[in-house]
Amino acid sequence: MPTAVRRTFVLVTTPLALTALLGAAAPSSTGSSGAGDPYFPLAGNGGYHVGHYDLTLRYDTGSRHLEGKAVLTARATERLTRFDLDFKGLTVTGLKVGHAKAGFRRAGQELVVTPQRALRKGERFTITVTYKGKPRPVTDPDGSLDGWIPTDDGAFVAGEPQGAMTWFPANNHPKDKSSYDFTITVPKGRTAVANGVLRSQRTAHGRTTFHWRQSEPMAAYLATATVGKFKVEQFTTRNGIRVYNAVDAREAAAAAPVLKKLPSVLEWESKLFGPYPFRAAGSIVDHAPNVGYALETQSRPVYDRAPDLSTLVHENAHQWFGDSVSLTSWKDIWLNEGFATYAEWLYTEQHGGDSAQKTFDGLYAKPASDELWEFPPANPGSGANIFGTPVYARGAMTLHALRTAVGDRAFFLILHAWASGHRYGHGTTAQFERLAERVSGKDLNGLFRTWLDTPGKPNHP
């Protein structure tokens, strides 16, 4: 951006000097159409930060029709004559910047917005988008469905890595984290479950409206608005965490003994990683057999079926590693998945099962041709590989190799310091490596290069 410069003018007659004397128009500035991610170049947007999303949704489970109003409270990080939102599929029926109608056009997943006047750098403004239609999921590079996924009684809503844009306009990259309000109206008899704390629930004229608030910063891909016929359980843990479990009746019997352990799992993880980062916790156990995965939606993971205990441990470990401490690039996803997988190993080790060393040894015994060694975890190569075995298992092996090298005391200090030092923020692989060296006092460059960056099966003593 141009900065103010003190000038002394001399009366001259050249056109260039006359332009300087009268003042040139401020240059046009457009926010970039992506946040610069190497695997998802159109994800996120430049030129602004969204501080808060206020989403008002009305979903008819019979027709699968969604009506929405999104009010984004944002701040311009540069002068903007135009900016983008990530939004795919649904029909935009109105758009305002502030109180004035704004121009817009669609370009693939980009909703390109032109306000009536340029926004100043640092200016706070609102974006109001009204929209409607039948939301449809996107297909990710690995072939899985992502976003608003219809079910036989509602919708399974899980947005990693791209799916948020299928149901609300967003700055859809983990770099941009915001607080959220969700007001969701569904037919009576259905429950709409989002992130954070349930603020109110009311039924009138055959419909029920739920108001949820997620106060702590959240990346858009971690938002949910899952709808279905759920049995609901609510309670507060002895540490003051408000738990809300919503379970499809078809999954209730299998889910009950696992969900009963949630308070103790959160307490155990809090001892290892530091205080639980959110006001609320819980589970959404849907019956969505065609989805094929669970997701660590912030404060309340969503499961496509009754989870086993390891999955419960994994998704709730993400509340520290992935949700509270978020990525700056999808290339670094091992910081999410490797850490949550290693939490599974630690839980098993500390609850009468195999030691983490035995789990490590079993994996290392796999031949060099196994998919475990297909690519290094810190360089998956493309968006198609970010949920591959090396990211999870070899990522966890990296942490075990670190633990072996620095000892338990330093290792658990590193995990705790990572979660507390980047709480509600972001972290990178390079930052984690520097932290590990600082806490341990050891040169760990060779270890990280071997386990995170070297293709093929690493040499291991």
KOLTORDO-873746 format. One record per atom (N, C-alpha, C): residue in three letters; x, y, z. Coordinates in steps of 0.2 Angstrom, whole numbers, plus 5000, padded with zeros to 4 digits. Each point is the difference from the previous one (the first is absolute). Example, Ala and Ser with C-alpha at 12.3 -4.5 7.8 and 13.67 -1.06 7.14 Angstrom:
2
ALA506649725039ALA499650065000ALA500450065000SER499850054996SER500450065001SER499650055003
END
This chain:
461
MET500449945000MET499650065000MET500450065000PRO499850064996PRO500450065000PRO500050035007THR500550035002THR500050045007THR500150074998ALA499750045005ALA500050074999ALA500850035000VAL500150044995VAL500750034999VAL499950075000ARG500450045004ARG500050074999ARG500450034994ARG499650044996ARG500350024994ARG500050084999THR500550034997THR500050074998THR499950004992PHE499550044998PHE499850004993PHE500350064997VAL500250004994VAL500250064995VAL499550004995LEU499850064998LEU499550014994LEU500449984994VAL499749954996VAL500349974994VAL499449994996THR500249984993THR499449994996THR500049934996THR500549965002THR500049934997THR499449965003PRO499749964996PRO499449965002PRO500249965006LEU500649975001LEU500149965006LEU500150045006ALA500250064999ALA500150045006ALA499350025002LEU499550024995LEU499450025002LEU499649955003THR500149934998THR499749955004THR500249995007ALA500650015001ALA500350005007ALA499750065004LEU499950064997LEU499850065004LEU499249995001LEU499649974996LEU499349995001LEU499949945004GLY500449955000GLY499949945004GLY499749944996ALA500449954999ALA499849944996ALA499549965004ALA499549964997ALA499549965003ALA500449945004ALA499749995005ALA500349945004ALA500049944996PRO500549965000PRO500149944996PRO499449955002SER499849964995SER499549955002SER500449945004SER499649975004SER500349945004SER499549955001THR500149944998THR499549945000THR500349955005GLY499749985004GLY500249945004GLY500149944996SER500549965002SER500249944996SER499449955000SER500049964995SER499549955000SER500149945004GLY500649995003GLY500249955004GLY500550025006ALA500149965005ALA500450015005ALA500849984999GLY500149974994GLY500749984998GLY500149935002ASP499549965001ASP500249935002ASP500249964994PRO500649965001PRO500249974994PRO499649944998TYR499549975004TYR499649954998TYR499350024998PHE499850055003PHE499350034998PHE500150084999PRO500250014994PRO500250074999PRO499450055000LEU499449984999LEU499450045000LEU499750015007ALA500349965005ALA499750005007ALA500250065003GLY499550035004GLY500250065003GLY500050064995ASN500150065003ASN500050064996ASN500450055003GLY500350054996GLY500450055003GLY499750075001GLY500350045004GLY499750075000GLY499650015006TYR499849955004TYR499650015006TYR500049955005HIS499850015006HIS499949955005HIS499350005003VAL499749945000VAL499350005003VAL500149985007GLY499750055004GLY500049995008GLY499549965002HIS499450004997HIS499449975002HIS499549984994TYR499749945001TYR499549984995TYR499349995004ASP499550044998ASP499449995002ASP499549964995LEU499949945001LEU499749964995LEU499349985002THR499550024996THR499349985001THR499849954995LEU499849945001LEU499849954996LEU499349975001ARG499749984994ARG499349975001ARG500149944995TYR499949945003TYR500149944996TYR499449965000ASP499849984994ASP499449955000ASP500349934998THR499949965004THR500349935000THR499649964994GLY499450024999GLY499649964994GLY500350024993SER500050074999SER500250024993SER500750015000ARG500450005006ARG500750015000ARG500250074998HIS499550055001HIS500150074998HIS500350045006LEU500550044998LEU500350045005LEU499950074999GLU499850045005GLU500050084999GLU500550025005GLY500450054998GLY500550025004GLY500150085000LYS500250035006LYS500250075000LYS500750005004ALA500550024997ALA500750005003ALA500250075001VAL500150025006VAL500350075002VAL500749995002LEU500550034996LEU500749995002LEU500250075002THR500350005006THR500350065003THR500850004998ALA500250044996ALA500749994998ALA500450075001ARG500749994998ARG500450065000ARG500550004994ALA500050054997ALA500450004994ALA500850005002THR500449964997THR500750005001THR500450044995GLU499650024995GLU500350054995GLU499450034997ARG500250054996ARG499450044996ARG499749954995LEU499350005000LEU499749954996LEU499550044996THR500049994993THR499550024996THR499649944998ARG500349945001ARG499649934999ARG500349955004PHE499649955002PHE500349945004PHE499649944998ASP500249945002ASP499749944999ASP499749975007LEU499549964999LEU499849955005LEU500049934997ASP500149955004ASP500049934997ASP499249985001PHE499749984995PHE499349985000PHE499849974994LYS499849945001LYS499949964994LYS499249975000GLY499750004994GLY499449974999GLY499450035001LEU499950035006LEU499350035002LEU499950074996THR499450024999THR499850064997THR500050065004VAL500450054999VAL500050065004VAL499450044998THR499650025005THR499450044998THR500150085002GLY500650015004GLY500150075002GLY500750015003LEU500350054999LEU500750015003LEU500150085002LYS500250015006LYS500150075002LYS500750005003VAL500350064999VAL500650015004VAL499950065004GLY500050005007GLY499750055004GLY499250004999HIS499750064999HIS499350014999HIS499950004992ALA500550004996ALA499950014993ALA500049944996LYS499650004995LYS500049944995LYS500750004997ALA500349944999ALA500649994996ALA500049964994GLY500450014995GLY500049964994GLY500349935002PHE499849954996PHE500349945001PHE500049964994ARG500449954999ARG500049954995ARG500349935002ARG499849954997ARG500349935002ARG500549984995ALA500549975003ALA500649984996ALA500249935003GLY499749954998GLY500249935003GLY499850015008GLN500549985004GLN499850005007GLN500150075003GLU500150054996GLU500150075002GLU499450044999LEU499850045006LEU499550054999LEU500450075001VAL500050034994VAL500450064999VAL499550065002VAL500250045005VAL499650055002VAL500450074999THR499650054997THR500250064999THR499650055004PRO500250035005PRO499650055004PRO500050064996GLN499550055002GLN499850064997GLN500650055001ARG500449995005ARG500650055001ARG500549955002ALA500650034999ALA500649965003ALA500050005007LEU500349945003LEU500149995007LEU500750025002ARG500050045005ARG500750025002ARG500449955004LYS500650005000LYS500449955004LYS499850015007GLY499949955004GLY499850015007GLY499350015001GLU499650014995GLU499350015001GLU499649945002ARG499650015005ARG499549945002ARG499450014996PHE499749944997PHE499450004996PHE499649945001THR499450004997THR499649945000THR499949984993ILE499949934999ILE499849974994ILE499449965001THR499450024997THR499449965001THR499849974994VAL500049935000VAL499849964994VAL499449965002THR499550014996THR499449955000THR500049954994TYR499849945002TYR500149954994TYR499549945002LYS499949964995LYS499549945000LYS500249954995GLY499749945001GLY500149954996GLY500149935003LYS500249954996LYS500249935003LYS500750005001PRO500350005006PRO500749995000PRO500249934998ARG500650004997ARG500349944998ARG500749995002PRO500349955002PRO500749995002PRO500450014994VAL500750015002VAL500550004995VAL500349935000THR500449984995THR500449945000THR500750035000ASP500349975006ASP500750025001ASP500549964995PRO500650025000PRO500549974995PRO500149935002ASP499949985006ASP500049925001ASP499449974999GLY499550034998GLY499349974998GLY499550005005SER500250025006SER499550005005SER499550075000LEU499449995003LEU499550065000LEU500250045006ASP499850074999ASP500250055005ASP499550054999GLY499850035006GLY499550055000GLY499349985003TRP499550034997TRP499349985002TRP499849944996ILE500049945004ILE499949934997ILE499349985002PRO499550004996PRO499349985002PRO500049935003THR499649995005THR499949935003THR499249994999ASP499849945003ASP499349984999ASP499550045005ASP500350035005ASP499650045004ASP500350075001GLY500550024996GLY500250075001GLY500750014996ALA500550025003ALA500650014997ALA500649995005PHE500549974997PHE500749995003PHE500450064998VAL500250045004VAL500450064998VAL500750005003ALA500549994995ALA500750005002ALA500450034995GLY500450055001GLY500350044995GLY500749994998GLU500449955002GLU500750004999GLU500249964994PRO500350034995PRO500350075001PRO499650064996GLN499649984996GLN499750054996GLN499250015001GLY499749965004GLY499350005000GLY499650065003ALA500350045004ALA499650065003ALA499650044994MET500450014994MET499750044995MET499449974997THR499849945002THR499449974997THR499350025004TRP500150035006TRP499450025003TRP500150075003PHE500650045000PHE500050075002PHE500650034997PRO499950074998PRO500650034997PRO500550015005ALA500649994998ALA500650005005ALA500650024998ASN500550025004ASN500750004999ASN500349945002ASN500049954995ASN500049935002ASN500749975000HIS500450025005HIS500749975001HIS500150015007PRO500449955003PRO500250005007PRO500350065002LYS500350044996LYS500450065002LYS499550055002ASP499350004999ASP499650055002ASP499549975005LYS500050025006LYS499649975005LYS499650055003SER499449985002SER499450055002SER499649975005SER499650045004SER499549975004SER499350004996TYR499649965003TYR499449984996TYR499350005004ASP499550034997ASP499349985002ASP499649974995PHE499649945002PHE499649974996PHE499350005002THR499650024996THR499249995001THR499749964995ILE499849945002ILE499849954995ILE499349975001THR499650014995THR499349985001THR499949944996VAL499749955003VAL499949934997VAL499349985002PRO499749954996PRO499349975002PRO500049985007LYS499550005003LYS499949985007LYS500149925000GLY500449985005GLY500249935000GLY500749994998ARG500350054996ARG500750004998ARG500450045005THR500649985001THR500550045004THR500650034995ALA500150065001ALA500650034997ALA500550025004VAL500649974999VAL500650005005VAL500650044996ALA500250055004ALA500650044997ALA500550005006ASN500550054999ASN500550005004ASN499950045007GLY500449995005GLY499950045006GLY499549995004VAL499750055003VAL499549995006VAL499350014997LEU499549965002LEU499350014998LEU499750065004ARG499950064996ARG499750055004ARG499350005001SER499649974995SER499350005001SER499749954995GLN499449985002GLN499649954995GLN499350015001ARG499650014995ARG499350025000ARG499649974994THR499449985002THR499649964995THR499450044999ALA499850024993ALA499450034999ALA499849994992HIS499349994999HIS499849994994HIS500349944996GLY500149955004GLY500349944997GLY500750004998ARG500450055003ARG500750004998ARG500450025007THR500649975000THR500450025006THR500650044998THR500250055004THR500650044999THR500549995005PHE500649994998PHE500649995005PHE500550064999HIS500250035005HIS500550055000HIS500649975003TRP500650004996TRP500649985003TRP500550055000ARG500550005004ARG500550065000ARG500749965001GLN500450014996GLN500749985000GLN500450065001SER500250025006SER500450065002SER500750004998GLU500349945001GLU500850004999GLU500150004992PRO500650024998PRO500150004993PRO500049934997MET499750004994MET499949944996MET500150014993ALA500349954997ALA500150004992ALA499349984997ALA499950024994ALA499349994997ALA499949924999TYR500649964999TYR499849934998TYR499849965006LEU500150035006LEU499849975006LEU499350015003ALA499650054996ALA499450015001ALA499549944998THR499549995004THR499549954998THR499350035002ALA499549974996ALA499350025002ALA499649934998THR500249955003THR499749934999THR499350005002VAL499649974996VAL499349995001VAL499849935000GLY499649985005GLY499749935000GLY499549995005LYS499849945001LYS499649975006LYS500549985005PHE500150045005PHE500549985005PHE499749995007LYS500349965004LYS499949995007LYS500550055003VAL499850045004VAL500550055003VAL500149995007GLU500650015002GLU500350005007GLU500450065001GLN499850035006GLN500450065002GLN500250005007PHE500650025002PHE500350005007PHE500650045000THR500250025006THR500650045001THR500549965004THR500649994997THR500549975003THR500350035007ARG500349975004ARG500350025006ARG500550064999ASN500250014994ASN500550054998ASN499650064997GLY499349995000GLY499650064997GLY499950004993ILE500249954996ILE499949994993ILE499349984999ARG499650044995ARG499349984999ARG500049954994VAL499749945001VAL500049944996VAL499450004997TYR499949994993TYR499449994996TYR500149944995ASN499749955002ASN500149944995ASN499349994996ALA500149994994ALA499449994996ALA500149944996VAL499649955001VAL500149934997VAL499449974996ASP500149984994ASP499549974996ASP499849945004ALA499349985001ALA499849955003ALA500249934998ARG500250004993ARG500349944997ARG500749985002GLU500350055003GLU500749995002GLU500150015008ALA499450015004ALA500050015007ALA500349945004ALA499849944999ALA500249955004ALA500849994999ALA500350004994ALA500749994999ALA500450065002ALA499750065000ALA500350065002ALA500150015008ALA499549985003ALA499950025007ALA500649985005PRO500349944999PRO500649995005PRO500650044998VAL500150024994VAL500550044998VAL499950075002LEU499450034999LEU499950075002LEU500050015007LYS499949955004LYS500050005007LYS500750025002LYS500549984996LYS500750015002LYS500350074998LEU499550044997LEU500350074997LEU500250045006PRO499750015006PRO500350045005PRO500749985002SER500149945001SER500649975002SER500650014995VAL499849994993VAL500450014995VAL500350085000LEU499550045000LEU500250075000LEU500450025006GLU499949975006GLU500450015006GLU500749984999TRP500049944997TRP500749974999TRP500450044995GLU499750024995GLU500350044994GLU500250075003SER499650035005SER500250065003SER500650005004LYS500149945003LYS500649995004LYS500650004996LEU500049974994LEU500550004995LEU500150064996PHE499550034998PHE500150064995PHE499850065003GLY499850015006GLY499850065003GLY499250015000PRO499850055003PRO499250015001PRO499649994993TYR499549975001TYR499549994994TYR499950074997PRO500150014994PRO499950074997PRO499450034999PHE499449975001PHE499450034998PHE499549995006ARG499450045000ARG499550005005ARG499649945000ALA499949974994ALA499649944998ALA500349944997ALA499749955001ALA500349934997ALA499449964998GLY500149944998GLY499549964998GLY500149964994SER499449974997SER500149954995SER499350014996ILE500149994993ILE499449994996ILE500149944996VAL499649955002VAL500149934997VAL499449994995ASP500150014994ASP499549994995ASP500049934997HIS499549994996HIS500049944996HIS500150014993ALA500650004998ALA500250034993ALA500549954997PRO499849944999PRO500449954998PRO500450014993ASN499750054996ASN500450014994ASN500550055000VAL500150035006VAL500550055001VAL500749975001GLY500149965005GLY500649965000GLY500650045005TYR499850055004TYR500550035004TYR499650045006ALA500450015005ALA499850055005ALA500550064999LEU499750055003LEU500450075000LEU500050035007GLU500550045001GLU500150035006GLU499750075000THR499450014998THR499650065000THR500150035007GLN500250075000GLN500250035006GLN499549995006SER500349985006SER499649995006SER499549945000ARG499949974994ARG499549955000ARG500149964993PRO500449955001PRO500249964994PRO499349964997VAL500049994993VAL499549974997VAL500249934997TYR499649955002TYR500249934998TYR499549984995ASP500249964995ASP499549974995ASP499749945003ARG500249975005ARG499749955004ARG500349995007ALA499849965004ALA500249995007ALA500850005000PRO500350045003PRO500849995000PRO500249955005ASP500649974999ASP500349965005ASP500450055004LEU500349985005LEU500450045005LEU500650034997SER500449974996SER500550034997SER499850064996THR499550004996THR499750054996THR499850065004LEU499749985006LEU499850065005LEU500650035002VAL500549975002VAL500750035002VAL500350044995HIS500049974994HIS500350044994HIS499650074999GLU499449994999GLU499650064998GLU500050065006ASN500049985006ASN500150045005ASN500750035001ALA500549964999ALA500750035000ALA500050064995HIS499749994994HIS500050064995HIS499750065003GLN499750005006GLN499750065003GLN500650055001TRP500649975002TRP500650035002TRP500450014993PHE500149944997PHE500450004994PHE499650004993GLY499950064998GLY499650004993GLY499550065001ASP499750005006ASP499450045001ASP500350075004SER500249995006SER500350055004SER500650034996VAL500549954999VAL500650024996VAL499949984993SER499950044995SER499849994993SER500650004996LEU499949984994LEU500550004994LEU500050074997THR500650014997THR500050054995THR500149984993SER500149934999SER500049974994SER499849935000TRP499649984995TRP499849935001TRP500549954999LYS500650024997LYS500649965000LYS500249985007ASP499950045005ASP500249985007ASP499549965004ILE499549964996ILE499549975004ILE500249955005TRP500749974999TRP500249955005TRP500050035007LEU500050075001LEU500050035006LEU499349995003ASN499549994996ASN499349985003ASN500049925001GLU500149974994GLU499849925000GLU500649965004GLY500650024999GLY500549965003GLY500050015008PHE499850065002PHE499950015007PHE499449975003ALA499450004997ALA499449965002ALA500149935000THR500449974995THR500149935000THR500549985005TYR500550045002TYR500449985006TYR499750015006ALA499550045001ALA499550005006ALA499749945001GLU499849964994GLU499749945001GLU500549955003TRP500650004997TRP500649965003TRP500150015007LEU500050065002LEU500150025007LEU499549975005TYR499350014997TYR499549985004TYR500049925001THR500149974995THR500149925000THR500549985005GLU500650044999GLU500649985005GLU499850015007GLN499750065001GLN499850015007GLN499449975003HIS499649964996HIS499449975002HIS500149924999GLY500549985001GLY500149925000GLY500149974994GLY500150044995GLY500149974993GLY500850004998ASP500149994993ASP500750004998ASP500350065001SER500750005001SER500450065001SER500050034993ALA500150075001ALA500250044993ALA500549974996GLN500549975004GLN500649974997GLN499849944996LYS499649965003LYS499849944996LYS499650024994THR499650055001THR499650024994THR500550034994PHE500550045002PHE500550024996PHE500349944996ASP500249955004ASP500449954998ASP499649964995GLY499449995001GLY499549964995GLY500050044994LEU499950065000LEU500050044994LEU500750004996TYR500550015004TYR500750004996TYR500149944997ALA499749945002ALA500249944997ALA499649994993LYS499650054998LYS499749994994LYS500550014994PRO499949964995PRO500650014995PRO500050074996ALA500550014997ALA500150074997ALA499550014994SER499749954998SER499450004995SER499450025003ASP499950005006ASP499350025003ASP499850074999GLU499450015000GLU499750074999GLU500350055006LEU500249975006LEU500250045005LEU500650054998TRP500449974995TRP500650044998TRP499950034993GLU499450014998GLU499950024993GLU500250084999PHE500050045006PHE500250074999PHE500250025007PRO500450055001PRO500250025007PRO499450055002PRO499949995007PRO499450035003PRO499950084999ALA500650035000ALA500050085000ALA500050024992ASN500049954996ASN499950024993ASN499649954996PRO499350005001PRO499649954997PRO500050014992GLY500150064998GLY500150004992GLY499450034997SER499449995003SER499450034997SER499449995005GLY499450044998GLY499549995004GLY499749935001ALA500149964995ALA499849934999ALA500349965006ASN500550025003ASN500449965005ASN500050025007ILE499650065001ILE500050025007ILE499749965005PHE499649954998PHE499749965005PHE500349934999GLY500649994997GLY500349944999GLY500449975006THR500149945000THR500349965006THR500650035002PRO500550034996PRO500650035003PRO499950065004VAL499550044998VAL499850065004VAL499849985007TYR499649955001TYR499849975007TYR500549965003ALA500249944997ALA500449955004ALA500850035000ARG500250024994ARG500750025000ARG500150065004GLY499550045000GLY500050075004GLY500049985007ALA499749955002ALA500049985007ALA500749965002MET500249974995MET500749975001MET500550055001THR500050064996THR500450055001THR500050035008LEU499450005002LEU500050035007LEU500349955005HIS499949934999HIS500349955004HIS500750004999ALA500350014994ALA500750014999ALA500350065004LEU499650055000LEU500250065004LEU500049995008ARG499549965002ARG499949985007ARG500649965002THR500249954996THR500649965001THR500650045001ALA500150054995ALA500650045000ALA500150055006VAL499450035002VAL500150055005VAL499849985007GLY499649945001GLY499849975006GLY499350035002ASP499749965004ASP499350025002ASP499950075003ARG500450025004ARG499950065003ARG500050064995ALA500550004996ALA500050054995ALA499550004995PHE499849934998PHE499549994995PHE499350035002PHE499849985006PHE499450035002PHE500050075002LEU500550035001LEU500150075001LEU499950034993ILE500349974995ILE499950034993ILE499350004998LEU499649945001LEU499350004998LEU499650055004HIS500150015006HIS499750055004HIS500150074998ALA500650014998ALA500250074998ALA499850024993TRP499949954996TRP499850014993TRP499250025001ALA499649965004ALA499350015000ALA499950075004SER500450025005SER499950065004SER500350064996GLY500549994997GLY500350064997GLY499750024993HIS499649964997HIS499750014994HIS499250005001ARG499850005006ARG499350005001ARG499650054997TYR499449974996TYR499650054996TYR500350034994GLY500649984999GLY500450034994GLY500249944995HIS500650014998HIS500349964994HIS500749975002GLY500249954996GLY500649975001GLY500349974993THR500650005000THR500349974994THR500549945002THR500249964995THR500549955002THR500650035002ALA500350054997ALA500650035002ALA500050035007GLN499450035002GLN499950025007GLN500149955005PHE499649944998PHE500149945004PHE500749985001GLU500349994995GLU500749985000GLU500450045005ARG500050074999ARG500450055004ARG499849995007LEU499349995002LEU499849995007LEU500349945003ALA500049944996ALA500349945002ALA500750015002GLU500450034996GLU500750015001GLU500150055006ARG499650055001ARG500150055005ARG499849965007VAL499549965000VAL499849975007VAL500549955001SER500249964995SER500449945002SER500850025000GLY500250054997GLY500750025000GLY500449964995LYS499749974996LYS500349954995LYS499950024993ASP500549994996ASP500050014992ASP499649944998LEU499450024997LEU499549944998LEU499950014992ASN500450044997ASN499950014993ASN500049934996GLY500549965002GLY500149934996GLY499449965001LEU499750005006LEU499449965002LEU499450024996PHE499950075000PHE499450024996PHE500149994993ARG500650014997ARG500149994993ARG499949934998THR500249955004THR499949934999THR499349985000TRP499650025005TRP499349985001TRP499550044996LEU500150064999LEU499550044997LEU500150024993ASP500650004998ASP500250024993ASP500349954995THR500249945003THR500449964996THR499549954996PRO500049994994PRO499649954997PRO500249935001GLY499549965000GLY500249935001GLY500049985008LYS500249945001LYS500049975007LYS500750035003PRO499950045006PRO500650025003PRO500549955003ASN500650015000ASN500549965004ASN499950025007HIS499949945004HIS499950015007HIS500449965004PRO500450025005PRO500449955004PRO499649955004
END
